[in-house]
């Protein structure tokens, strides 16, 4: 029984010290909370939403560890695309493993424009016949293309 009594005596001594320490810890926590609130008010983060997922322009993390320029291969230039670009829709050929989030981050980083919506479509590979050698066939490579919708005032300059 003496062991339990000794334990009680030491606990009583610790509680008086803990009260003093806990008060000082609370003051420090209040100071840190105030400092984080000040920092958060100063920092303005530009973010967009794509189907309930938000993307911050500060953090550009791609899913498969490639840089931003490798996501967008090049822009598609066709008659259909030029008509759509007047309405704020731009079309790019993208990497085969690129996602909507990757494309959105690449557009923000390269063109400084936040996309309103992004659609991705797969382009199937096609079998083509050679003109001069009519019995030979080849394969036209497929890939992936992304339709990037931009707000009315924003434009993307494609050279």
C-alpha positions in Angstrom: 0.0 0.0 0.0 2.9 2.3 0.6 3.7 2.3 -3.1 0.4 3.8 -4.0 0.7 6.5 -1.4 4.1 7.6 -2.7 2.6 7.8 -6.1 -0.2 10.1 -4.9 2.3 12.4 -3.3 4.3 12.8 -6.5 1.2 13.4 -8.5 0.1 16.2 -6.2 3.5 17.9 -6.7 3.3 17.5 -10.5 -0.1 19.0 -10.7 1.0 22.3 -9.2 3.9 22.5 -11.7 1.6 21.4 -14.7 -0.8 24.2 -14.0 1.9 26.8 -14.3 3.3 25.2 -17.4 0.0 24.8 -19.1 -0.8 28.5 -18.6 2.4 29.5 -20.4 1.7 27.0 -23.2 -1.8 28.5 -23.7 -0.3 32.0 -24.1 2.2 30.7 -26.6 -0.6 28.9 -28.6 -2.7 32.1 -28.7 0.3 34.0 -30.0 0.9 31.5 -32.8 -2.8 31.4 -33.7 -2.7 35.2 -34.1 0.4 35.2 -36.2 -1.0 32.5 -38.5 -4.2 34.5 -38.9 -2.2 37.6 -39.9 -0.2 35.6 -42.5 -3.4 34.0 -44.0 -5.0 37.4 -44.4 -1.9 38.8 -46.3 -1.7 35.8 -48.6 -4.2 35.7 -51.5 -4.4 32.4 -53.3 -6.0 32.1 -56.7 -8.0 28.9 -57.0 -10.4 27.3 -59.4 -12.9 24.5 -59.1 -13.2 21.6 -61.5 -16.1 19.2 -60.6 -15.8 19.7 -56.8 -11.9 19.8 -56.8 -10.1 23.0 -56.2 -6.7 23.8 -57.6 -4.4 26.4 -56.0 -2.1 28.4 -58.4 0.6 28.4 -55.7 1.1 24.6 -55.8 1.8 23.0 -59.1 2.1 19.3 -58.4 1.6 17.1 -61.4 0.4 13.5 -61.0 3.2 11.8 -62.8 6.2 14.0 -62.0 6.6 15.8 -65.3 7.1 19.5 -65.8 4.3 21.8 -66.8 5.5 22.2 -70.4 5.4 18.5 -71.1 1.7 18.3 -70.2 0.7 20.6 -73.1 2.3 19.3 -76.3 0.9 21.9 -78.7 -2.3 23.7 -79.7 -4.5 22.2 -82.3 -5.1 24.5 -85.3 -8.1 23.5 -87.4 -11.1 25.3 -88.8 -13.3 24.0 -86.1 -10.9 25.2 -83.4 -10.6 28.7 -84.8 -14.3 29.1 -84.7 -14.5 27.8 -81.2 -11.6 30.1 -80.0 -13.9 33.1 -80.7 -16.3 31.7 -78.1 -13.5 31.2 -75.5 -12.7 27.5 -76.2 -9.1 26.5 -76.9 -7.9 23.0 -77.9 -4.5 21.5 -77.0 -2.9 18.2 -77.6 -1.8 16.8 -74.2 0.3 14.0 -72.8 -1.4 10.6 -72.8 -1.4 10.4 -69.0 -2.4 14.0 -68.3 -5.5 14.6 -66.2 -7.8 17.6 -66.1 -6.0 18.9 -63.0 -2.6 18.7 -64.8 -4.0 20.6 -67.8 -5.5 23.3 -65.5 -2.3 23.8 -63.6 -0.3 24.0 -66.9 -2.7 26.6 -68.4 -2.4 28.7 -65.2 1.4 28.4 -65.2 2.1 29.1 -68.9 -0.7 31.4 -69.9 -1.7 33.1 -66.6 -5.4 32.4 -67.3 -7.7 30.4 -65.0 -9.8 27.9 -67.0 -13.5 27.8 -66.3 -14.0 24.2 -67.5 -11.8 21.5 -69.1 -12.9 18.5 -71.2 -10.5 15.8 -72.3 -11.1 13.5 -75.3 -9.1 10.6 -76.6 -8.1 10.7 -80.3 -8.1 7.1 -81.7 -5.3 6.0 -83.9 -6.4 5.4 -87.5 -5.3 3.1 -90.3 -4.2 5.1 -93.4 -3.2 4.0 -96.9 -0.1 5.4 -98.6 -0.9 7.3 -101.8 2.0 6.3 -104.0 2.2 2.8 -102.8 -1.4 1.7 -102.7 -0.9 -1.7 -101.2 1.0 -0.3 -98.1 -0.8 0.8 -95.0 0.3 2.8 -92.0 -1.1 3.9 -88.7 -1.8 7.5 -87.9 -1.0 8.1 -84.2 -3.7 9.0 -81.8 -3.5 10.7 -78.5 -5.4 13.0 -76.2 -6.8 16.4 -76.6 -8.1 18.9 -74.1 -10.8 21.5 -74.6 -10.1 24.5 -72.3 -13.0 26.8 -71.6 -12.0 30.3 -70.6 -14.1 33.2 -69.2 -15.4 35.8 -71.7 -12.8 38.5 -70.9 -9.8 36.1 -70.9 -7.9 35.0 -74.0 -5.0 32.7 -74.7 -2.5 33.9 -77.4 -1.5 31.0 -79.6 1.3 31.7 -82.0 
